[in-house]
Amino acid sequence: MRALARVGITALVDEATGYQHDREQQELQRILAAYLSPHLVGWAKTFPDDFYFHLFRLRGWSFDSQSNRRPRDVGRLTSVLIYKHPLR
């Protein structure tokens, strides 16, 4: 909880000062990863939004970068494309 609070405060300060336009896109994720213990890092974001954007584009689906909801097929396609698991 403290890690999330610290990253939230950092994001709020960046927002108030206008720095959010200057920082790198993944900077807050890097800060959060530094606070997370190694056994929790597995829950951090694995693939960038670009991966999902192009996957949705190729399938003809509409992509909402603000939502974490994905069709079940996205997990299956990720397993096939990234982890080379056979499609069932």
For each residue, the residues with C-beta under 8 A, 3 or more apart:
1: 4 5
2: 5 6 35
3: 6 7 32 35 36
4: 1 7 8 32
5: 1 2 8 9
6: 2 3 9 10 31 35
7: 3 4 10 11 28 31 32 35
8: 4 5 11 12
9: 5 6 12 13
10: 6 7 13 14 28 31
11: 7 8 14 15 20 28
12: 8 9 15 16
13: 9 10 16 17 19
14: 10 11 17 18 19 20 23
15: 11 12 18 20
16: 12 13
17: 13 14
18: 14 15 21 22
19: 13 14 22 23
20: 11 14 15 23
21: 18
22: 18 19
23: 14 19 20 27 28
24: 27
25:
26: 29 30 48
27: 23 24 30 31
28: 7 10 11 23 31 32
29: 26 32 33 44 45
30: 26 27 33 34
31: 6 7 10 27 28 34 35
32: 3 4 7 28 29 35 36 44
33: 29 30 36 41 44
34: 30 31
35: 2 3 6 7 31 32
36: 3 32 33 40 41 44
37: 40 41
38: 41
39: 42
40: 36 37 43 44
41: 33 36 37 38 44
42: 39
43: 40
44: 29 32 33 36 40 41
45: 29 48
46:
47: 51 52 78 82
48: 26 45 51
49: 52 53 65
50: 53 54
51: 47 48 54 55
52: 47 49 55 56 63 70 74
53: 49 50 56 57 63 65
54: 50 51 57 58
55: 51 52 58 59 74 77 78
56: 52 53 59 61 62 63
57: 53 54 60 61 63
58: 54 55
59: 55 56 73 77
60: 57
61: 56 57 71
62: 56
63: 52 53 56 57
64: 67
65: 49 53
66:
67: 64
68:
69:
70: 52 74 75
71: 61 74
72: 75 76
73: 59 76 77
74: 52 55 70 71 77 78
75: 70 72 78 79
76: 72 73 79 80 87 88
77: 55 59 73 74 80 81
78: 47 55 74 75 81 82 83
79: 75 76 82 83 85
80: 76 77 83 84 85 86 87
81: 77 78
82: 47 78 79
83: 78 79 80
84: 80
85: 79 80
86: 80
87: 76 80
88: 76
